[in-house]
Amino acid sequence: DFKYQKMDMSILGSLIAHSKQIQCTKLIRDHHEGISDISVSPFNEYKATAACFDKTLSEYDINKAQQILRLTGHESGIWTCDYSPTQSGLVATGSSDQKIGLWDLNSQKLINFLKNHDNSIYDVQFTTDGKYLGSCSKDTICIFDTSNYSKPLEVIEVPNKTPDNGFIYCLNFTENNKSIVTGFIDGTIFAHRIGTGYEDDIKFHLLPNYIETYKEDEEYSKCVYSLAKFHKDDSKIMLSHSDGSVRIYEMDLDSRKMKLKDQFYYFTSPVTCSDSSSDDQMIIACGKDRSCEIWNINTHKEIKYTLSGHTGVISACHFVKNGKNDIVITGSYDNTIRVWNLRKTQ
């Protein structure tokens, strides 16, 4: 139902001009290297952790814009972090040192390092019920049963891997936490149902939008940068793509299909991260060109808010799920974390 075509930049410029322009209300400058990922606590929505390329994991009080703690232990930069939704204070990290870190923020200690990957770990995610932890590095996916981290429940070596078809960059869980979905830098999506074996695996090839005014002559030119779930429909997943789009797909693995439900043409640069509000009425999407827009998902021709201020690639964006969806937190390669109050507009 949706055609792949280049968005008229004059129309997009008009949408931005009519949106509410917002500057951040709180600025955090505690790191000397870029912020790679942010996770918001499911137990206290005004707490967030930040993974950083300076090898540290920090927790922040969002209201006060103050650092609560900083933990060290990884030997290389940290790419990703995620709170457990069921164990208070438990956070998982993934690093270029090829280790998954399990941290207890309550005691401010490292619990354990899991050494099950042979390459940098780009994403870690807990299922929403806290039963599983997923991790990905290059062409390997690990799934852990969180009741026993001694060895992975499954180690999935992605089949038919070649040097030309890219590697895994992001992951998430769908279908009531029974399937893991990963995004590749070659623009494909790989779906695996937990415990079913390889015969049920599916690899989806996505069509790019081919935004003509943006060209990227490097291996990330087709990359799926992030996969985000919706809160009220577990069959849907939101994809941030290097072709300048945010796409919403409905996954039906029984019929082995992934149907495009909606898409938002973005800027003439890759969309590096996205998130949905807790009521699924808004999405936030951030570009490699430091742009950051919040769209009304039902009338997606309307940009509600434009967030301005970051001077580097925005690597993470999240709504604070406080029932109001009026607070947003972002992290960037400009070494800063910014907090935005959507009710305070210029």
Rosetta silent file (secondary structure, phi, psi, omega in degrees, C-alpha in Angstrom):
SEQUENCE: DFKYQKMDMSILGSLIAHSKQIQCTKLIRDHHEGISDISVSPFNEYKATAACFDKTLSEYDINKAQQILRLTGHESGIWTCDYSPTQSGLVATGSSDQKIGLWDLNSQKLINFLKNHDNSIYDVQFTTDGKYLGSCSKDTICIFDTSNYSKPLEVIEVPNKTPDNGFIYCLNFTENNKSIVTGFIDGTIFAHRIGTGYEDDIKFHLLPNYIETYKEDEEYSKCVYSLAKFHKDDSKIMLSHSDGSVRIYEMDLDSRKMKLKDQFYYFTSPVTCSDSSSDDQMIIACGKDRSCEIWNINTHKEIKYTLSGHTGVISACHFVKNGKNDIVITGSYDNTIRVWNLRKTQ
SCORE:     score description
SCORE:     0.000 S_00000001
   1 L     0.000  -16.746 -175.296    0.000    0.000    0.000 S_00000001
   2 L  -114.714  125.543 -178.348    2.991    2.290    0.471 S_00000001
   3 L   -85.361  143.344  174.909    5.159    3.321   -2.426 S_00000001
   4 L   -86.990  112.223 -177.732    8.898    3.631   -2.083 S_00000001
   5 L  -155.443  160.539  179.918    9.736    7.097   -3.305 S_00000001
   6 L   -75.484  132.585  178.113   11.806   10.099   -2.468 S_00000001
   7 L   -77.561  140.495  176.570   10.097   12.605   -0.197 S_00000001
   8 L   -66.907  116.310 -175.798    9.889   16.160   -1.491 S_00000001
   9 H   -64.791  -26.473  177.846   12.373   18.052    0.711 S_00000001
  10 H   -68.383  -36.030  176.650   10.360   21.256    0.421 S_00000001
  11 H   -66.768  -44.513  178.987    7.381   19.473    1.978 S_00000001
  12 H   -62.324  -40.578  178.039    9.538   18.094    4.754 S_00000001
  13 H   -61.119  -37.825  177.943   11.003   21.549    5.348 S_00000001
  14 H   -66.756  -40.009  178.111    7.484   22.955    5.689 S_00000001
  15 H   -61.707  -43.045  179.375    6.548   20.238    8.193 S_00000001
  16 H   -65.444  -41.670 -178.709    9.594   21.059   10.295 S_00000001
  17 H   -61.688  -31.857 -178.436    8.877   24.790   10.103 S_00000001
  18 L   -92.298   -1.183  177.574    5.356   24.234   11.472 S_00000001
  19 L   -81.667  166.748  176.783    6.476   21.907   14.272 S_00000001
  20 E   -81.940  120.123 -177.079    7.154   23.056   17.827 S_00000001
  21 E   -86.042  126.616 -174.592   10.844   23.871   18.135 S_00000001
  22 E  -127.085  136.393  168.223   12.378   22.686   21.402 S_00000001
  23 E  -102.422  152.418 -176.731   15.750   23.153   23.056 S_00000001
  24 L   -64.380  147.983  179.158   16.812   20.684   25.729 S_00000001
  25 L   -92.326  -21.341  178.014   15.884   21.504   29.318 S_00000001
  26 E  -141.118  137.582 -178.686   18.806   19.590   30.841 S_00000001
  27 E  -124.842  127.474 -179.341   22.290   18.939   29.474 S_00000001
  28 E  -114.167  122.488  178.523   24.643   16.300   30.870 S_00000001
  29 L  -124.227   77.919 -177.341   28.362   16.506   30.062 S_00000001
  30 L  -114.529   -0.031 -173.982   30.016   13.741   32.066 S_00000001
  31 L  -125.498  148.636  178.813   31.835   11.811   29.352 S_00000001
  32 L  -102.262    2.958  171.826   34.869   12.511   27.199 S_00000001
  33 L  -134.474  171.634 -170.633   33.779   10.075   24.474 S_00000001
  34 L   -67.059  151.035  173.253   30.498    9.478   22.671 S_00000001
  35 E   -83.920  126.680 -176.392   27.325    8.040   24.154 S_00000001
  36 E  -100.296  -27.938 -177.192   26.443    4.837   22.312 S_00000001
  37 E  -160.675  155.735  176.559   23.178    3.772   23.981 S_00000001
  38 E  -136.785  142.480  173.754   20.652    4.713   26.669 S_00000001
  39 E  -131.903  136.361  179.924   18.134    2.583   28.564 S_00000001
  40 E   -98.660  134.561 -175.569   15.324    3.914   30.775 S_00000001
  41 L   -64.312  134.372  174.691   14.565    2.015   33.988 S_00000001
  42 L   -79.109  -10.911 -179.701   11.276    0.064   34.052 S_00000001
  43 L   -97.372  -27.923  177.828   11.180    0.463   37.846 S_00000001
  44 L  -146.567  102.093 -171.509   11.803    4.210   38.003 S_00000001
  45 L   -66.200   -8.749  177.161   11.182    6.043   34.736 S_00000001
  46 L   -99.282   17.366  169.982   13.307    8.972   35.926 S_00000001
  47 E  -117.903  142.965  178.720   16.424    6.813   36.026 S_00000001
  48 E  -146.053  147.294  172.587   18.435    5.940   32.938 S_00000001
  49 E  -104.988  150.981  177.729   21.712    4.201   32.160 S_00000001
  50 E  -127.854  128.422  172.457   24.124    5.327   29.480 S_00000001
  51 E   -93.867  140.365 -171.672   26.672    3.141   27.688 S_00000001
  52 E  -136.010  151.112  176.911   29.724    5.015   26.517 S_00000001
  53 L   -71.273   -7.248  175.536   32.728    4.510   24.293 S_00000001
  54 L   -85.134   13.907  174.438   34.920    5.566   27.258 S_00000001
  55 L    78.167   11.873 -176.869   34.297    2.016   28.645 S_00000001
  56 E  -111.006  153.815  170.974   31.930    3.189   31.400 S_00000001
  57 E  -117.236  122.543 -177.683   28.325    2.469   32.342 S_00000001
  58 E  -120.606  147.661  172.094   26.600    5.357   34.140 S_00000001
  59 E  -114.567  141.894 -174.729   23.210    5.739   35.791 S_00000001
  60 E  -127.975  148.325  165.267   21.475    9.122   35.935 S_00000001
  61 E   -88.278  109.258 -174.927   18.665   10.862   37.751 S_00000001
  62 L   -64.701  -39.881 -179.020   16.828   12.355   34.773 S_00000001
  63 L   -60.385  -42.710 -176.362   14.955   14.942   36.847 S_00000001
  64 L   -93.268   -9.308 -175.780   18.132   16.347   38.377 S_00000001
  65 L    54.676   43.182 -177.997   20.369   15.613   35.388 S_00000001
  66 E  -122.391  144.064  175.874   22.850   14.154   37.849 S_00000001
  67 E   -76.144  130.072  178.445   25.001   11.082   37.701 S_00000001
  68 E   -89.976  -42.773 -179.450   24.101    8.527   40.392 S_00000001
  69 E  -157.551  160.092  174.498   26.928    6.083   39.727 S_00000001
  70 E  -137.694  128.587 -177.379   29.594    5.125   37.216 S_00000001
  71 E  -116.970  142.690  178.127   30.864    1.571   36.774 S_00000001
  72 E  -125.592  161.814  179.961   33.992    0.349   35.002 S_00000001
  73 L   159.316  -34.224  175.726   35.239   -3.080   34.010 S_00000001
  74 L   -67.523  147.451 -177.821   34.933   -3.408   30.246 S_00000001
  75 L   -91.743  -12.304  178.591   38.249   -3.270   28.408 S_00000001
  76 L  -138.840  176.914 -178.177   36.855   -1.491   25.345 S_00000001
  77 L   -58.657  145.905 -179.943   34.018    0.859   24.502 S_00000001
  78 E   -94.126  127.928 -178.665   30.469   -0.198   25.418 S_00000001
  79 E   -90.554  -29.321 -165.978   28.030   -0.327   22.507 S_00000001
  80 E  -153.515  153.780  176.894   24.771   -1.184   24.221 S_00000001
  81 E  -151.571  152.164  178.247   22.895   -1.451   27.537 S_00000001
  82 E  -156.077  134.048  173.801   19.481   -2.651   28.718 S_00000001
  83 E   -75.884  143.518  167.128   17.669   -2.839   32.061 S_00000001
  84 L   -71.645  135.738  178.919   16.043   -6.079   33.125 S_00000001
  85 L   -80.474   -7.583 -174.505   12.257   -5.504   33.362 S_00000001
  86 L  -122.562  -20.703  179.987   11.892   -7.945   36.259 S_00000001
  87 L  -113.354  105.883 -174.918   15.075   -7.742   38.365 S_00000001
  88 L   -58.463  128.432  176.454   15.506   -4.302   39.897 S_00000001
  89 L    86.795   -5.616 -179.700   18.943   -2.828   39.276 S_00000001
  90 E   -86.189  126.724  178.378   20.085   -5.509   36.810 S_00000001
  91 E  -131.252  137.939  173.987   21.604   -4.112   33.610 S_00000001
  92 E  -106.344  144.076  177.658   23.238   -5.945   30.717 S_00000001
  93 E  -130.183  158.311  173.563   25.917   -4.376   28.512 S_00000001
  94 E  -132.555  139.459 -169.205   27.705   -5.359   25.302 S_00000001
  95 E  -135.285  165.346  172.903   31.176   -4.168   24.386 S_00000001
  96 L   -68.542  -12.208  176.308   33.899   -4.205   21.759 S_00000001
  97 L   -80.555    7.559  175.050   35.857   -6.398   24.182 S_00000001
  98 L    72.707   18.484 -178.353   33.490   -9.214   23.076 S_00000001
  99 L  -116.658  144.587  166.594   31.943   -9.533   26.546 S_00000001
 100 E   -94.573  127.271  177.211   28.408   -9.196   27.887 S_00000001
 101 E  -100.811  135.897  172.000   28.445   -7.495   31.272 S_00000001
 102 E  -112.143  122.611 -171.916   25.832   -8.173   33.966 S_00000001
 103 E  -124.474  140.536  172.698   25.736   -5.388   36.543 S_00000001
 104 E  -104.149  103.183 -177.628   23.900   -4.904   39.849 S_00000001
 105 L   -71.719  -22.346  178.629   23.321   -1.174   40.113 S_00000001
 106 L   -66.960  -42.049  178.155   21.890   -1.532   43.628 S_00000001
 107 L   -95.650   -3.876  179.972   25.195   -2.829   44.973 S_00000001
 108 L    57.895   45.434 -177.326   27.185   -0.957   42.279 S_00000001
 109 E  -134.855  153.941  169.881   29.052   -4.122   41.326 S_00000001
 110 E   -77.558  128.176  176.857   29.792   -6.272   38.322 S_00000001
 111 E   -82.517  -49.018 -175.787   27.996   -9.619   38.649 S_00000001
 112 E  -170.332  155.530  167.433   29.699  -11.429   35.790 S_00000001
 113 E  -106.432  132.720  175.718   31.110  -11.215   32.294 S_00000001
 114 E  -102.008  124.120 -173.811   29.673  -13.623   29.713 S_00000001
 115 L  -114.905   73.295 -175.631   32.255  -14.584   27.090 S_00000001
 116 L  -117.377    4.495  179.940   30.237  -16.257   24.351 S_00000001
 117 L  -119.243  153.354  178.656   31.033  -14.027   21.360 S_00000001
 118 L  -108.096    6.120  179.561   34.129  -13.746   19.175 S_00000001
 119 L  -143.270  173.002  178.215   33.413  -10.209   17.952 S_00000001
 120 L   -54.859  141.409 -179.299   32.158   -6.855   19.237 S_00000001
 121 L   -98.936  116.929 -172.591   28.675   -7.032   20.737 S_00000001
 122 L   -94.914  -21.561 -178.856   26.424   -4.415   19.156 S_00000001
 123 E  -153.375  140.979  168.670   23.112   -5.022   20.917 S_00000001
 124 E  -132.223  140.344  179.901   21.691   -6.681   24.028 S_00000001
 125 E  -146.502  135.921  168.225   17.976   -6.833   24.857 S_00000001
 126 E   -87.016  150.181  168.390   15.859   -8.458   27.561 S_00000001
 127 L   -70.283  158.705 -176.683   12.433   -9.810   26.706 S_00000001
 128 L   -66.590  -19.858  175.768    9.593   -7.816   28.257 S_00000001
 129 L   -93.749    0.250  177.628    8.886  -10.678   30.679 S_00000001
 130 L    74.373    7.178 -174.992   12.557  -10.853   31.682 S_00000001
 131 L   -77.524  -34.008 -176.434   12.817  -14.545   30.775 S_00000001
 132 E  -125.710  153.711  168.956   15.430  -14.197   28.040 S_00000001
 133 E  -123.329  128.339  177.742   18.418  -12.014   27.212 S_00000001
 134 E  -110.227  147.949  177.499   19.485  -11.741   23.589 S_00000001
 135 E  -143.221  153.275  179.000   22.834  -10.539   22.236 S_00000001
 136 E  -141.541  142.874  174.229   24.315  -10.174   18.757 S_00000001
 137 E  -149.170  118.548  178.795   27.776   -9.783   17.294 S_00000001
 138 E    52.748 -104.631 -176.504   28.543   -9.907   13.581 S_00000001
 139 L  -112.007   22.058 -178.026   27.061  -13.255   12.455 S_00000001
 140 E  -127.364  134.404  175.240   26.259  -14.766   15.869 S_00000001
 141 E  -117.240  133.449  174.241   23.162  -14.490   18.063 S_00000001
 142 E  -117.086  137.477  174.932   23.093  -15.729   21.662 S_00000001
 143 E  -121.798  124.412 -179.323   19.922  -16.289   23.682 S_00000001
 144 E  -110.673  138.376  165.942   20.234  -16.743   27.445 S_00000001
 145 E   -81.103  119.790 -171.705   17.667  -18.052   29.897 S_00000001
 146 L   -70.892   -5.848  173.870   17.977  -15.458   32.676 S_00000001
 147 L   -80.476  -12.371 -179.213   17.500  -18.113   35.374 S_00000001
 148 E  -159.285  104.488 -177.771   20.919  -19.520   34.411 S_00000001
 149 L   -90.888    7.764 -172.674   23.572  -17.532   32.583 S_00000001
 150 L   -61.635  -32.886  173.824   26.216  -20.290   32.763 S_00000001
 151 L  -153.507  153.869 -178.729   25.788  -21.029   29.066 S_00000001
 152 L   -63.821  144.940  172.354   23.514  -19.747   26.295 S_00000001
 153 L   -65.277  -39.821  176.716   20.191  -21.459   25.748 S_00000001
 154 E  -143.499  142.392  168.830   20.868  -21.105   22.019 S_00000001
 155 E  -120.843  117.920 -173.585   23.787  -19.959   19.881 S_00000001
 156 E  -110.771  112.775  172.214   22.654  -19.147   16.355 S_00000001
 157 E   -89.756  114.385 -174.186   25.234  -18.895   13.597 S_00000001
 158 L   -61.617  124.159 -176.322   23.416  -17.068   10.823 S_00000001
 159 L   -72.480  160.126  175.354   23.375  -19.361    7.762 S_00000001
 160 L    59.099   34.355  178.868   24.575  -18.464    4.275 S_00000001
 161 L   -77.509  133.099  174.961   26.860  -15.759    5.574 S_00000001
 162 L  -130.944  162.815  179.285   29.231  -14.219    3.032 S_00000001
 163 L   -62.709  -17.663 -175.169   31.673  -11.302    3.272 S_00000001
 164 L   -95.383  -12.775 -173.920   29.336   -9.255    1.072 S_00000001
 165 L  -100.822   16.272  170.395   26.017   -9.591    2.893 S_00000001
 166 L    80.594 -175.595  178.398   26.955   -7.691    6.033 S_00000001
 167 L  -136.347  170.923 -175.199   26.670   -8.498    9.687 S_00000001
 168 E   -73.897  135.525 -178.260   24.125   -8.148   12.497 S_00000001
 169 E  -119.572  -24.144 -176.077   23.791   -4.685   14.020 S_00000001
 170 E  -154.175  164.219 -179.911   20.647   -4.758   16.180 S_00000001
 171 E  -151.647  163.600  169.558   18.028   -7.073   17.669 S_00000001
 172 E  -162.857  171.494  179.144   14.702   -7.242   19.455 S_00000001
 173 E  -110.107  145.212  178.748   12.080   -9.780   20.504 S_00000001
 174 E  -135.435 -178.338  174.506    8.582  -10.123   19.011 S_00000001
 175 L    51.475   60.688  178.737    5.510  -12.384   19.131 S_00000001
 176 L    56.008   38.521  175.377    5.066  -12.497   22.914 S_00000001
 177 L    66.671   20.118 -178.791    8.832  -12.843   23.396 S_00000001
 178 L   -98.535   -9.051 -179.332    8.924  -16.134   21.471 S_00000001
 179 E  -132.079  146.028  174.630   10.935  -14.889   18.479 S_00000001
 180 E  -111.646  136.039 -177.616   14.149  -12.916   18.104 S_00000001
 181 E  -123.221  134.060 -179.047   14.575  -10.554   15.154 S_00000001
 182 E  -125.502  148.404  177.673   17.893   -9.091   14.034 S_00000001
 183 E  -110.128  139.161 -176.493   18.799   -6.340   11.577 S_00000001
 184 E  -105.276  160.818  175.993   21.811   -6.521    9.244 S_00000001
 185 L   -76.866   -7.330  175.243   23.991   -3.819    7.744 S_00000001
 186 L   -94.769   10.863  175.031   23.011   -5.127    4.293 S_00000001
 187 L    85.240   11.568  178.560   19.378   -4.132    4.916 S_00000001
 188 E  -102.755  161.032  178.625   17.989   -7.595    5.637 S_00000001
 189 E  -120.530  133.807  179.843   16.004   -8.872    8.638 S_00000001
 190 E  -116.750  127.698 -178.451   16.540  -12.316   10.171 S_00000001
 191 E  -117.955  133.573  179.949   13.821  -13.938   12.309 S_00000001
 192 E  -135.391  127.543  175.192   14.316  -16.959   14.573 S_00000001
 193 E   -85.695  126.576 -174.451   11.730  -18.618   16.796 S_00000001
 194 L   -60.418  126.035  174.899   13.312  -19.565   20.092 S_00000001
 195 L    83.398    8.808 -175.219   13.787  -23.311   20.430 S_00000001
 196 L  -103.021  -12.767 -177.689   12.623  -24.281   16.925 S_00000001
 197 L    86.727  173.392 -173.217   15.912  -24.871   15.141 S_00000001
 198 H   -70.907  -22.887 -172.960   17.162  -23.482   11.848 S_00000001
 199 H   -65.741  -18.131 -178.556   14.457  -24.949    9.660 S_00000001
 200 H   -99.159   -0.831 -176.035   11.980  -22.296   10.783 S_00000001
 201 L   -71.829  149.379 -178.215   14.312  -19.307   10.301 S_00000001
 202 E  -132.503  136.621  172.497   13.384  -16.565    7.836 S_00000001
 203 E  -117.525  118.451 -178.521   15.502  -13.902    6.179 S_00000001
 204 E   -97.426  134.290  176.561   13.565  -10.936    4.796 S_00000001
 205 E  -102.407  120.048 -175.812   15.051   -8.739    2.079 S_00000001
 206 L   -95.087  146.399  176.518   13.857   -5.142    2.377 S_00000001
 207 L   -89.029  127.783  178.216   13.470   -2.697   -0.489 S_00000001
 208 L   -75.492  158.680  176.676   15.287    0.599    0.076 S_00000001
 209 L   -80.476  -18.341 -179.746   13.592    3.925   -0.497 S_00000001
 210 L    52.610   60.835  174.967   16.580    5.162   -2.487 S_00000001
 211 L   -68.807  113.614 -167.284   16.514    8.759   -1.364 S_00000001
 212 L   -68.464  -26.791 -176.220   18.407   10.270   -4.259 S_00000001
 213 L   -83.467   -1.910  176.709   19.879   13.241   -2.438 S_00000001
 214 L  -121.021  124.590  176.699   21.684   11.004    0.038 S_00000001
 215 L  -128.110  136.983  177.353   24.547    8.761   -0.996 S_00000001
 216 L  -133.325  111.301 -175.196   26.812    6.839    1.361 S_00000001
 217 L   -93.328   62.028  177.420   29.761    5.052   -0.194 S_00000001
 218 L  -150.713  174.375 -173.141   30.519    2.676    2.651 S_00000001
 219 L   -67.594  -16.412 -179.226   29.376   -0.696    3.926 S_00000001
 220 L   -90.430   14.111 -174.106   26.657    0.833    6.140 S_00000001
 221 L   -68.716  -14.128  177.444   24.752    2.299    3.188 S_00000001
 222 L  -120.240   13.422 -166.263   21.879   -0.227    3.619 S_00000001
 223 L   -65.080  138.344  164.517   22.118   -0.708    7.380 S_00000001
 224 E   -88.198  108.072 -172.117   19.196   -1.448    9.703 S_00000001
 225 E   -81.811  -33.216 -179.679   20.361    0.662   12.633 S_00000001
 226 E  -155.913  155.741  175.799   17.739   -0.230   15.222 S_00000001
 227 E  -127.884  122.431 -178.462   14.618   -2.324   15.849 S_00000001
 228 E  -124.352  143.328  179.574   12.025   -1.063   18.342 S_00000001
 229 E   -93.800  158.241  170.191    8.814   -2.704   19.544 S_00000001
 230 L   -92.949  162.287 -171.003    5.424   -1.141   20.073 S_00000001
 231 L   -92.506  -26.384 -175.455    3.757   -1.379   23.444 S_00000001
 232 L  -110.448   -1.776  179.981    0.211   -2.354   22.531 S_00000001
 233 L  -143.850   98.592 -173.981    0.841   -4.581   19.509 S_00000001
 234 L   -72.264   -8.784  178.954    3.580   -7.172   19.920 S_00000001
 235 L   -85.627  -10.627 -176.863    3.387   -8.187   16.263 S_00000001
 236 E   -99.665  146.667  176.695    4.692   -4.800   15.088 S_00000001
 237 E  -139.524  143.798 -177.166    8.290   -3.694   14.944 S_00000001
 238 E  -109.008  129.166 -173.109    9.782   -0.320   13.994 S_00000001
 239 E  -113.672  129.015  173.867   12.886   -0.229   11.855 S_00000001
 240 E  -100.417  123.354 -167.971   15.365    2.656   11.575 S_00000001
 241 E  -121.299  151.063 -179.317   17.063    2.493    8.193 S_00000001
 242 L   -72.166  -11.036  178.626   20.078    4.107    6.581 S_00000001
 243 L   -82.160    6.672  176.462   17.984    5.091    3.545 S_00000001
 244 L    91.059   22.469 -177.742   16.389    7.866    5.610 S_00000001
 245 E  -128.494  155.400  165.081   13.163    6.143    6.640 S_00000001
 246 E  -112.599  127.630 -176.344   11.402    4.777    9.686 S_00000001
 247 E  -124.385  141.490  178.323    9.261    1.785    8.770 S_00000001
 248 E  -111.959  120.665 -179.141    6.628   -0.084   10.744 S_00000001
 249 E  -115.111  146.986  170.199    6.205   -3.752    9.891 S_00000001
 250 E  -105.046  122.522 -175.789    3.718   -6.332   11.047 S_00000001
 251 E   -99.219  127.011  174.639    5.401   -9.705   11.400 S_00000001
 252 E  -126.310   90.490 -175.217    3.470  -12.904   10.775 S_00000001
 253 L   -75.192  -17.932  174.474    5.983  -15.697   11.053 S_00000001
 254 L   -63.534  -42.019  178.001    3.289  -18.372   10.663 S_00000001
 255 L   -92.276    1.321  178.862    2.762  -17.216    7.087 S_00000001
 256 L    58.105   44.095 -179.428    6.452  -16.272    6.846 S_00000001
 257 E  -130.967  150.815  173.882    5.593  -12.703    5.895 S_00000001
 258 E  -129.291  108.450 -172.165    6.552   -9.237    7.051 S_00000001
 259 E   -99.164  129.305  175.628    4.017   -6.645    5.892 S_00000001
 260 E   -71.436  120.766 -178.537    4.827   -2.956    5.654 S_00000001
 261 E   -99.974  -33.485 -178.441    2.129   -1.080    7.629 S_00000001
 262 E  -165.945  158.777  174.709    3.455    2.465    7.556 S_00000001
 263 E  -152.264  150.971 -178.818    6.587    4.456    6.913 S_00000001
 264 E  -119.576  112.342  175.755    7.930    7.897    7.653 S_00000001
 265 E   -72.683  131.005 -172.310   10.263    9.430    5.096 S_00000001
 266 L  -110.001 -146.819 -177.519   12.927   11.216    7.036 S_00000001
 267 L   -82.618 -178.944  178.328   15.868   13.407    6.174 S_00000001
 268 L   -85.422   48.680  175.176   18.544   12.909    3.549 S_00000001
 269 L  -155.707  164.514  179.689   20.628   10.918    6.040 S_00000001
 270 L   -62.600  147.001  169.190   20.310    7.589    7.850 S_00000001
 271 E   -89.179  117.135 -172.132   17.865    7.246   10.741 S_00000001
 272 E   -91.459  -24.350 -179.425   20.066    5.967   13.551 S_00000001
 273 E  -160.904  157.460  178.590   17.471    5.350   16.299 S_00000001
 274 E  -157.083  162.548  179.280   13.747    5.552   17.037 S_00000001
 275 E  -157.449  157.623  176.640   11.229    4.889   19.804 S_00000001
 276 E  -113.478  152.694  175.967    7.460    4.990   20.340 S_00000001
 277 L   -71.268  162.989 -174.724    5.513    6.610   23.155 S_00000001
 278 L   -65.279  -23.000  176.271    3.826    4.306   25.685 S_00000001
 279 L   -94.375    3.982  179.261    0.422    4.925   24.070 S_00000001
 280 L    61.334   24.615 -179.129    1.873    4.266   20.577 S_00000001
 281 L   -94.911  -20.396 -178.675    0.588    7.649   19.406 S_00000001
 282 E  -133.168  151.923  168.344    3.975    9.236   18.693 S_00000001
 283 E  -126.640  147.940  171.870    7.354    8.137   17.423 S_00000001
 284 E  -110.791  138.169  179.606   10.697    9.861   17.812 S_00000001
 285 E  -138.744  136.081 -176.676   13.314    9.408   15.101 S_00000001
 286 E  -123.511  142.073 -175.291   16.856   10.769   14.994 S_00000001
 287 E  -106.419  161.657  176.371   19.139   11.155   12.022 S_00000001
 288 L   -65.578  -19.069  179.261   22.831   10.849   11.409 S_00000001
 289 L   -86.781   15.001  176.456   22.700   14.529   10.425 S_00000001
 290 L    77.584    9.115  176.995   21.884   15.403   14.113 S_00000001
 291 L   -78.891  154.058  179.715   18.190   15.945   13.332 S_00000001
 292 E  -152.567  115.561 -175.266   15.544   14.780   15.793 S_00000001
 293 E  -128.005  148.726  174.079   11.818   14.828   15.088 S_00000001
 294 E  -117.314  123.198 -174.573    8.682   13.573   16.845 S_00000001
 295 E  -107.875  146.821  167.663    5.828   12.529   14.565 S_00000001
 296 E   -77.694  118.935 -170.942    2.143   11.964   15.207 S_00000001
 297 L   -72.202  -26.089 -179.483    1.819    8.320   14.244 S_00000001
 298 L   -82.349  -33.488  175.931   -1.857    8.507   13.205 S_00000001
 299 L  -119.796   72.844 -166.608   -1.421   11.580   11.013 S_00000001
 300 L   -69.904    4.149  171.077    2.144   10.928    9.977 S_00000001
 301 L   -84.059   -3.295 -178.036    2.247   13.983    7.751 S_00000001
 302 L  -107.729  121.617  169.511    2.457   16.035   10.959 S_00000001
 303 E   -92.370  118.723 -176.970    5.725   16.609   12.789 S_00000001
 304 E   -79.673  -42.543 -174.537    4.760   17.610   16.329 S_00000001
 305 E  -139.115  143.916  170.330    8.173   18.546   17.706 S_00000001
 306 E  -118.622  124.029 -177.020   11.652   19.298   16.410 S_00000001
 307 E  -104.510  121.328 -174.047   14.471   18.840   18.933 S_00000001
 308 E  -122.787  139.369  174.484   17.586   20.895   18.219 S_00000001
 309 L   152.597  -33.581 -179.382   20.968   21.058   19.885 S_00000001
 310 L   -65.467  143.724 -179.880   23.079   17.951   19.392 S_00000001
 311 L  -111.960    5.334  177.189   26.287   18.535   17.436 S_00000001
 312 L  -136.235  175.220  178.415   27.081   14.863   16.745 S_00000001
 313 L   -55.214  131.044  177.670   25.319   11.725   15.539 S_00000001
 314 E   -86.456  118.621 -172.834   22.361   10.928   17.825 S_00000001
 315 E  -100.188  -18.256 -176.238   22.784    7.297   18.855 S_00000001
 316 E  -150.691  141.301  176.295   19.880    6.792   21.301 S_00000001
 317 E  -148.514  137.996 -178.611   16.433    8.295   21.914 S_00000001
 318 E  -148.658  139.488  164.061   13.687    7.296   24.328 S_00000001
 319 E   -74.651  140.862  169.361   10.371    8.539   25.633 S_00000001
 320 L   -84.394  115.051 -171.208   10.196    8.508   29.420 S_00000001
 321 L   -80.985   68.091 -175.218    7.133    6.317   29.933 S_00000001
 322 L   -98.719   16.761 -178.251    5.669    8.390   32.762 S_00000001
 323 L    87.224  -18.062 -179.032    2.070    8.197   31.586 S_00000001
 324 L  -110.747  -23.014 -177.957    2.406   11.598   29.949 S_00000001
 325 L    54.231   37.603 -177.505    5.087   10.895   27.336 S_00000001
 326 L  -107.496    2.352  177.848    6.249   14.477   27.760 S_00000001
 327 E  -121.230  134.200  177.647    9.900   13.781   28.561 S_00000001
 328 E  -126.802  143.050  175.785   12.472   12.540   26.040 S_00000001
 329 E  -124.014  137.428 -179.475   16.114   11.585   26.631 S_00000001
 330 E  -132.571  153.872  175.086   18.754   11.404   23.897 S_00000001
 331 E  -132.122  150.961 -170.337   22.429   10.486   23.712 S_00000001
 332 E  -143.961  161.089  172.109   24.974   11.458   21.086 S_00000001
 333 L   -69.895   -5.402  174.664   28.482   11.037   19.781 S_00000001
 334 L   -80.725   11.895  175.551   28.943   14.678   20.832 S_00000001
 335 L    74.926   12.049 -177.102   29.581   13.210   24.344 S_00000001
 336 L  -119.145  156.080  168.655   26.341   14.613   25.789 S_00000001
 337 E  -115.954  135.064 -178.368   23.022   13.369   27.112 S_00000001
 338 E  -126.208  140.848  178.516   20.078   15.729   26.730 S_00000001
 339 E  -113.689  134.284 -174.557   16.680   15.741   28.429 S_00000001
 340 E  -123.709  130.449  175.118   13.747   17.380   26.643 S_00000001
 341 E  -102.743  111.221 -174.152   10.444   18.554   28.122 S_00000001
 342 L   -69.721  -14.377  178.590    7.894   18.530   25.299 S_00000001
 343 L   -82.622  -15.661  179.985    5.591   20.899   27.192 S_00000001
 344 L  -101.797  101.047 -177.029    8.205   23.636   27.149 S_00000001
 345 L  -115.051  156.824  178.289    8.294   24.989   23.620 S_00000001
 346 L   -78.714    0.000    0.000    9.803   28.064   22.122 S_00000001
